[in-house]
Amino acid sequence: MRMVLALVLLTSLLSVPAIPSRRPACSRRALGDLPCQGIPQENLRQIQAGLRDHFWAGQGCEEICYCHQGELLCCPKDIFFGPKISFIIPCNDQ
């Protein structure tokens, strides 16, 4: 009886469609031969002078990008720095 119950439960769990994660994800963008100093900066702003190759992305200060070896990695700031550090990073929304 337990085996039948376990099979029914397992079958019902496998038939339920997976719910996508609501956690925002990171994205990568290949820059090719472009150096980090040469990337177009219309949507990127330098975080601060001490953090070389780190940029705020978009309109606000919720997404941070890091340029390294021909690619741009962009993540929400809580994922990138972690919740304990991300609140002390100064926001440059100019």
C-alpha positions as CSV (number, residue, x, y, z in Angstrom):
1,M,0.0,0.0,0.0
2,R,2.8,2.4,0.8
3,M,4.5,1.7,-2.5
4,V,1.3,2.5,-4.4
5,L,0.8,5.8,-2.4
6,A,4.5,6.7,-3.1
7,L,4.1,6.1,-6.8
8,V,0.9,8.1,-7.0
9,L,2.5,11.0,-5.1
10,L,5.6,10.9,-7.3
11,T,3.5,10.8,-10.5
12,S,1.5,13.8,-9.4
13,L,4.6,15.8,-8.6
14,L,6.2,15.0,-12.0
15,S,3.0,16.0,-13.9
16,V,2.9,19.5,-12.3
17,P,4.5,22.0,-14.6
18,A,7.6,23.7,-13.1
19,I,7.2,27.2,-11.8
20,P,9.8,29.5,-13.1
21,S,12.0,31.2,-10.6
22,R,11.1,34.8,-9.8
23,R,14.7,35.6,-8.8
24,P,16.3,37.9,-11.4
25,A,19.2,36.4,-13.3
26,C,22.5,37.6,-14.5
27,S,23.3,38.1,-18.1
28,R,26.5,38.0,-20.1
29,R,27.3,40.0,-23.2
30,A,30.4,39.3,-25.4
31,L,32.4,42.4,-26.2
32,G,34.7,40.8,-28.8
33,D,37.9,42.7,-29.2
34,L,36.5,45.8,-27.4
35,P,38.5,46.7,-24.3
36,C,36.6,47.5,-21.1
37,Q,37.5,51.2,-21.4
38,G,36.0,51.3,-25.0
39,I,32.5,49.9,-24.3
40,P,29.7,52.3,-25.3
41,Q,28.6,54.0,-22.1
42,E,25.2,55.3,-23.0
43,N,23.5,53.0,-20.5
44,L,26.6,52.4,-18.2
45,R,27.9,54.6,-15.5
46,Q,31.1,54.1,-13.5
47,I,30.3,53.1,-9.9
48,Q,33.3,54.9,-8.4
49,A,36.9,55.5,-9.2
50,G,38.1,52.7,-6.8
51,L,36.0,50.0,-8.5
52,R,37.6,49.8,-12.0
53,D,35.5,48.1,-14.7
54,H,32.3,48.1,-12.5
55,F,29.3,50.0,-13.9
56,W,25.7,50.8,-13.0
57,A,23.5,49.7,-15.8
58,G,20.1,51.1,-17.0
59,Q,18.2,54.0,-15.5
60,G,18.5,53.2,-11.8
61,C,21.0,51.6,-9.5
62,E,19.6,48.1,-9.3
63,E,21.8,46.4,-11.9
64,I,25.6,46.2,-11.8
65,C,27.9,45.2,-14.7
66,Y,31.5,44.0,-14.5
67,C,33.7,44.0,-17.6
68,H,36.4,41.3,-17.7
69,Q,38.3,39.6,-20.6
70,G,36.0,40.5,-23.5
71,E,32.6,40.1,-21.8
72,L,30.2,42.2,-19.7
73,L,28.5,40.4,-16.8
74,C,25.4,42.2,-15.5
75,C,23.5,41.2,-12.4
76,P,21.1,42.7,-9.9
77,K,23.2,44.3,-7.2
78,D,21.9,42.0,-4.5
79,I,23.1,39.0,-6.4
80,F,26.4,40.6,-7.5
81,F,27.6,41.9,-4.1
82,G,25.2,40.1,-1.8
83,P,22.6,41.7,0.5
84,K,25.0,42.7,3.2
85,I,27.3,44.7,0.9
86,S,25.0,46.0,-1.8
87,F,23.3,48.6,0.4
88,I,26.5,50.4,1.1
89,I,27.6,50.8,-2.5
90,P,26.9,54.4,-3.5
91,C,24.3,55.0,-6.2
92,N,25.4,57.1,-9.2
93,D,22.2,57.7,-11.1
94,Q,23.4,60.7,-13.1
